[in-house]
Amino acid sequence: MAPSQERPPRPAVTNTLVGTNAGYSVQAGNIDQVNFYGPPARPPARRAFLPEYGLPPRFGPSFLLRSEYQVIPFHGRHGELAALTAWCAADEETGVRLITGPGGQGKTRLALELITGAAEQGWLAGRLRPGCDEQTLWDLCGAGDGTLVVIDYAETQPALLTTLFRAAAERQEGSGPLRLLLLARSSEAWWPQLRINAPDHLAALWDDDDTERALPVLFDRAADRPRRFAEAVATFAAKLGLPADGVAEPTDLAQDRFGPALALHMTALAALLDHQGSETPPSAAFRDPAGRVLDHEQRYWADAARAAELPYHRPRLLRAVMTAATGCGADRREQAVELLGHLPDLAGEHERVLGRYADWVHELHPGPCWLNPLQPDLLGERLLADALAEQSELAGALGRGATGPDQQGTLWTVLGRAVDRHAAARSALPAILAAGPDTLWLAGTLLVSYLPRPDLLLPALIDAIDDVTDPRILVGGVDHLPHAHRNSALKIAAAERALHRFGELPERDVAVEASLCSDLADGLVSAGRFEESLDALQTAIDLYGELVRSRPEQYASRYLRAKANYAAQLDNCDRHDEAREVNEQVTKDAERYGLADDGYLIAQVLWGRSAIFKHLERPLKAEKMMARAVGTCREAANGGDKYAAAQLPIMIMNLANRQSDLGWHEEALATIEESVRLMRRLDHAYPDPLNPTPPQILYNYAQCLLDRDRPEEARAVIVEAVHRLRRVTEFNTGSLWLLWSALRLWGVRLWKSDFSDDTVRAEYAELAALQDRDDWPIDGLRGESAFSAWMGYGLKLFEAGDKDEGTRWMNRARDLPYGRMNRPLFSDLI
């Protein structure tokens, strides 16, 4: 697909201004659906793609900000568009791309422009419907010719994406180019998991350096913002039939908050609307543009409610109705009526009355569903938070009303985005969960790992576990939670509650209990609770032992993996002789059950044995076992075992550690360099900034570089490790020891570097600032690393002539316990 040089004029809605209503245009004209994207869609596209609408004859202010209406002309993304266009034109049959960025960054607008260009070249192109059925996905992937599928909010649709990727991988060869463009706010937890589950054919596509791209802010140059602000004001004024003269420009456009496209455009719209005879000062639009636009939007709702002669049109009620449409939505009219019947202000109303409100919202916000949300998302999230703060009983109504899977997914998605900005959304979570069905808890548990701030959602989900009545729901949640520290508290609590509930049943389900015990142990290990994990693992081993006697082909692998894990945790608890005995049993049992060729299992056993020998102070034996483990794991990974491939870098790192223990520093460096290469490859393929393994490998790599007297390279590596660990430790306090160790090592290297170097000086300033944390201990490893950072930085500043600042940092170091113990040593320096 070559970039189009000149495009024919697109079909458009012809609207004629016939008057104004409270400052908003009342328009009449062509209200038919318009396909912006070229020729009529073929049947798979009609089922798969979202319809595209032109601006309706009457619209609220929010419509002017929605990317699908393309009110503001496309600009500023021509480089990104050209790259995506070239990707579509490339020779490969199937391609995958991910574009990330915060809400309002312009992801959807860029995708729409790409869709337009693709359709003009004869491609089947559009935005995929959320919840699209499996058959439609298969038909779409096999439609032939060129097909471009854009998946918005990709992070909230893991099941759909798994099906789509399978359909893409199994399409017939020669079916024509297929491009899957995913849009998401971030790529943190959901993207690595999706790539692990992707078919090998598609997983190979992730080796491309351009697979994932973070979209930068549109208005990065502050000098351009006044012109773009004025253009937006003029465009909006023309659409609304309002005068634009005299609209004030913000005096602080240079602030970073005006860099995203939506932020600047929303401010322009708020300023324009407030200017129309309002007594609201211009500064209000600049301070809180979302609040001001939402205020004008609600005036539009009130006008529309009066025009529709709704029986009640109090602002409170209209906010509740639109909050239900935004927070839950409804595919069908009857579903919309049922949802609105849960609202406190409509409780007890006849179905005919509820239907009138459902039809009113449907006409007010046309779209693929009967109840469509207030958009852009930032406005919808603000509405939800404001309504929940104003009407506490609305939380329970949303929980009761979200009965279908799509509604529950929508509610958790909106809440997951809103909790970071709005305390009212966080406060409402317990009431929402308490009022909702068990499946609402399950939907939240399945989605929490893929939402931007899982830490803000987990407490409510944990507290709601006791209210889940169906133990099978708890099992489903435990089974599907990823094995990660950030979810460990939820996994532990749900597994413990499920085991208790299954223990109360008249008939035992041994297989479910065994699986729950294994999952409980995984959660405990992730949380660093190794001693407690032993009890759970022993129970799992006993239960699997019962099952394996009658069905070895089904349960032998799970039985042996539980035993191998048990041996590893015994070793973590310094019970090395017991660990060695269990480890040897696993080897014998693998032969007995015909699993001696299970490469990943055997590699785990050998790795565990190496750790045991290390703790028994038998370094040569430990190195030999680790070398065997790496060889076995490598063979399994080369054979297509994804779990082995994921573990291979950390196994190779451990081999390098064993070589370092023996003083084989040259061999250790060569070994860990392979680990780093594999780690970077996997990190590129499955990016997860919360994964503690990459910074652990980097920290060890820096140590190996120092052993070979390569200090400058070591310092660069340790800086990267620190930056990664800062993100990891936001959710994983178990890795703080590694961060403090890395900070200490960084400080040592900076002390030995040339302070006149601007880079060294900047790094020292960053290191000192990083240690400025009130929530970290002031003694132990952290106290020692803080002392060395502050004292070293202070001395360097003092020697460089900045005596006041140097003294300040040295005094801070002296006030730490380590500094107080050594005060006489430094009294001459301070």
Secondary structure by P-SEA (a helix, b strand, c coil): ccccccccccbbbbbbbcccccccccccccccccccccccccaaaaacccccccccccccccccccccccccccccaaaaaaaaaaaaaccccbbbbbbbbcccccaaaaaaaaaaaaaaaccbbbbbcccccaaaaaaaaacccbbbbbbccccccaaaaaaaaaaaaaccccccbbbbbbbccccccaaaaaaaaccaaaaaaccccccbbbbccccccccaaaaaaaaaaaaaaaaaccccccccccccccccccccaaaaaaaaaaaaaaacccccccccccccaaaaaaaaaaaaaaaaaaaaccccccaaaaaaaaaaaaabbbccaaaaaaaaaaccccccccaaaaaaaaaaaaaacccccccccccaaaaaaaaaaaaaaaccaaaaaaaaacccaaaaaaaaaaaaaaccccaaaaaaaaaaaaaccaaaaaaaaacccccccccccaaaaaaaccccccaaaaaaaaacccccccaaaaaaaaaaaaaaaaaaccccaaaaaaaaaaaaaaaaaaacaaaaaaaaaaaaaaaaaaaaaccccccaaaaaaaaaaaaaaaaaacaaaaaaaaaaaaaaaaaaaccccaaaaaaaaaaaaaaaaaaacaaaaaaaaaaaaaaaaaaaaaaccaaaaaaaaaaaaaaaaaaaaacaaaaaaaaaaaaaaaaaaaaaaccccccaaaaaaaaaaaaaaaaacaaaaaaaaaaaaaaaaaaaacccccaaaaaaaaaaaaaaaaaacccccaaaaaaaaaaaaaacccccccccaaaaaaaaaaaaaaaaaaaacaaaaaaaaaaaaaacaaaaaacccccccc
